[in-house]
Amino acid sequence: IPAVADTGAQLEEQGAAVTAAAAAAKLSAAQDEEARKRKEEVEAEAVTAAAASADLSAAQNEEFRKQKEEVEAKAVAAAAAAELSAAHEEARKRKEEEAEVEAVASKEKAL
C-alpha cells in the first residue's frame, strides 16, 4: 500500500527531524553551558587579577610610606645633627671668648 508506505516514510523523516532537532537543542544547551562556565572562569580570573593588583598596590603604598618615613627620619636626624654642631660651635666660641677675657684680666693683674 503506497499511502501507508508514504506515511511511514513521512513518519521516519519526521522522527529523524525530531531527533536532529533534539540533538541540535542538546548541542546548543551544551554550548551555552560551556560559554557560561567560560564566562564564570573569566570573571573569576578578573576578580583574582583585581585582587592581586590591589594587593600589589597596597604593598607598593606600604613600601612608599616606609621610604617616606625613612627620609623624614633622616631629615630630622640631619636637622638635629646641624643643631648639635651649631651648639658645639657656639660653645667653642664662648670658651675662646672666656679665654680671651681671662687672658686680658691676667695681663691687667700683672701690670
C-alpha positions in Angstrom: 0.0 0.0 0.0 1.7 3.1 -1.2 -0.1 5.5 1.0 0.9 3.6 4.1 4.5 3.4 2.9 4.4 7.2 2.2 3.0 7.8 5.7 5.7 5.5 7.2 8.4 7.3 5.2 7.0 10.7 6.3 6.9 9.5 9.9 10.5 8.3 9.6 11.5 11.7 8.2 9.6 13.4 10.9 11.3 11.2 13.5 14.7 11.9 12.0 13.9 15.6 12.0 12.8 15.5 15.6 15.9 13.5 16.6 18.1 16.0 14.7 16.2 18.9 16.4 16.7 17.3 19.8 20.4 16.7 19.0 20.7 20.3 17.9 19.0 21.5 21.1 21.3 19.4 23.2 24.3 20.7 21.4 23.1 24.3 21.8 22.5 23.7 25.5 26.0 22.2 25.9 27.5 25.1 24.1 25.5 27.6 26.2 26.7 25.7 29.4 30.3 25.8 28.1 30.0 29.5 27.4 28.5 30.1 30.8 31.3 28.2 32.5 34.0 30.0 30.5 32.4 33.3 31.4 32.5 32.4 35.1 36.1 31.4 34.7 37.0 34.6 33.0 35.1 36.6 35.7 36.9 34.7 38.5 40.2 35.3 36.8 39.3 39.0 36.5 38.4 39.1 40.2 41.7 37.3 41.1 43.7 39.7 38.9 41.9 42.7 40.5 42.7 41.4 44.0 46.3 40.8 43.1 46.5 44.3 41.6 45.0 45.7 44.8 47.5 43.7 46.9 50.4 44.9 44.8 49.2 48.5 45.1 48.8 48.2 48.8 52.3 46.7 49.1 53.7 49.5 46.9 51.9 52.1 49.0 53.3 50.5 52.2 56.8 50.5 50.7 56.4 54.1 49.7 55.2 55.0 53.2 58.2 53.3 54.8 60.6 55.0 52.4 58.9 58.4 53.2 59.2 57.7 56.9 62.9 56.8 56.5 63.5 60.0 54.5 61.7 62.1 57.1 63.6 60.4 59.9 66.9 61.1 58.1 65.8 64.7 57.7 65.0 65.0 61.4 68.4 63.4 62.3 70.2 65.8 59.9 68.5 68.8 61.5 69.3 67.5 65.0 73.0 67.0 63.9 73.1 70.5 62.5 71.7 71.9 65.7 74.2 70.0 67.7 77.0 71.1 65.5 75.8 74.7 65.9 75.6 74.3 69.6 79.2 72.9 69.7 80.4 75.8 67.6 78.7 78.3 69.9 80.2 76.6 73.0 83.7 76.7 71.4 83.3 80.4 70.6 82.2 81.1 74.1 85.2 79.2 75.5 87.5 81.2 73.2 85.9 84.5 74.4 86.2 83.4 78.0 89.8 82.5 77.5 90.5 85.9 75.9 88.7 87.7 78.8 90.8 85.7 81.3 94.0 86.5 79.3 93.2 90.2 79.4 92.4 90.0 83.1 95.7 88.2 83.7 97.6 90.9 81.8 95.9 93.6 83.7 96.7 91.9 87.1 100.3 91.6 86.0 100.5 95.3 85.3 
